[in-house]
Amino acid sequence: MSQFTYEEVEKHNKEGDLWIIVDSKVYDLSKFAGLHPGGPNVLYAANVAGKDATDTFFGLHRHEVLLRPQYARLQIGVIRGQEEIIKAPLPGSLSKVPYAEATWLSDGYYSPYYTDNHRMFQKAVRKFFEEVVRPEALKCEEGGTRISQEVVDRLSDLNIISMRLGPGKHLKGRYLMEGLVKPEEFNYFHELILHTEVARFGTRGFVDGMLNGAVIGLPPIWNYGSPELQSKVVPEVLSGKKYIALAISEAFAGSDVSGIQTTAIRDGGYWVVTGTKKWITNGTFADYFTTACKTEKGLTVILIERGEGVSTKPIKTAYSPTAGTAYVVFNKVRVPVSNTLGEVGKGLSVILSNFNHERWMVTASSVGAQRVIVEECLKWANQRIVFGKPLTSQAVIRSKLGKMITRIEACQNWLELVTHQMNNMSYNEMSNKLAGQIGLLKQFVSRCGRETAEDATQVFGGRALTVTGMGKFVENYHRTSGFDAILAGAEDVLGDLGLKQAMKKMPKDARL
Ligand code: HEM
């Protein structure tokens, strides 16, 4: 790289001969000026042309702009004796911005929950996600395409698809994250790391598109399916060769699951299933549907394979079509009775058995996404100069930032406490003691998330309204944080569940 002095750069300060300095690097924008998305004229301004435009640049662009190959090659040299200050983070590295990482990941802080193994696991997961999954997430979120088979294969090689379903017998004999964690050591904190890390991409549609259908649709197979069904379907899904979706909600029934109208009528050794499911995550590309049906004897869950009589069509939602949200139509689909999951008429307990984990998972990714927004706002408020001073010099902005930090820390700490309970409880204990608390936690986290989305939008102003550029993550979060309040159960219903569960446990002699 050539080395220049400020005086040398300053001579190139006009149309056709235009250099600028950003963070000690010298860029020749002579030809690029005419192509500059922000227009050429802004580049000829007296405080920009031939000058150190670092502060002006970072008031208008994300650092990643300079890293894109087409712009990186505009650099012709550096300022003699100076070094760049703003470095691109290395894949897998932790942010040094206060509160940008959970406390357990922040230098000099402690946590009772995480071991060295969790730390190694987190580092490896973040590095892999940033190198392999993040580029895919950005592409799919923007283009609305489903996750590619190539990335699914990489996820399955590391057994990430299996690990996202939590600790359990499905991990037995598997080589997790290249042997970094033994199946018997894998616990809910490892899983929590996976869910929070994937949410860091700021691509809410992709979080669901990264096979969340399996996280919620597969457990009923291994908990309630016949051995034959398990030995066929579980390996297919965990290896990423087939996709599965949970098909419960309908236009007729959301949180009120018992209101579903899809019917399954016995005909010899078959069920004949007819009905329409709505909002089915991964439904557009699923091969299997874990489906709640109404039968003569009551609610029954049946595994339906895509085939004759099954059709899906995408539903346009506020988030990206990469999630594969679908209407699923079953038109007199003949399904072998051996595909019944659990007892006929006992479908509600099959469905409920899944809910705690699903709600906790949505909460975990919601917390991961919220933390990224806190980091975005802290960085932006620090670098944005307004009325000649950084945004942080405004008390109203500092107040918003303080509330954001308070919320994310409260959410994270409660989530970790609940996760610790899950690690120490049997499945039945969890259902008994945690269903209500997870409902309240999810309600709290999704409400905090939306308050933070509102505050972040105010901090970023107009930039939070555009899909690209400076505020793109805030825009995505503001548009999609409401999903966390609805998916896996509407927050008001869940909050109420929490209260009802608590009321059931009131001691008979409780009096003031
Ligand atoms: C290496 C130098 C530069 C490159 C590669 C560059 C590139 C870009 C790109 C890609 C955008 C589109 C928005 C985005 O993706 O963030 C943009 C927007 C913009 N740029 Fe630059 N730019 C450079 C320097 C500057 C400088 C020195 C100024 C100083 C005034 C400037 C002013 C703007 C403005 C006003 C916008 C529009 C921002 C908005 O709509 O919010 N650019 N630039």
Boltz pocket constraint, residues with backbone or C-beta under 6 A from the ligand:
constraints:
  - pocket:
      binder: B
      contacts: [[A, 20], [A, 22], [A, 27], [A, 29], [A, 36], [A, 37], [A, 38], [A, 39], [A, 42], [A, 43], [A, 48], [A, 53], [A, 56], [A, 57], [A, 60], [A, 61], [A, 62], [A, 65], [A, 66], [A, 71], [A, 74], [A, 468], [A, 469], [A, 470]]
      max_distance: 6.0
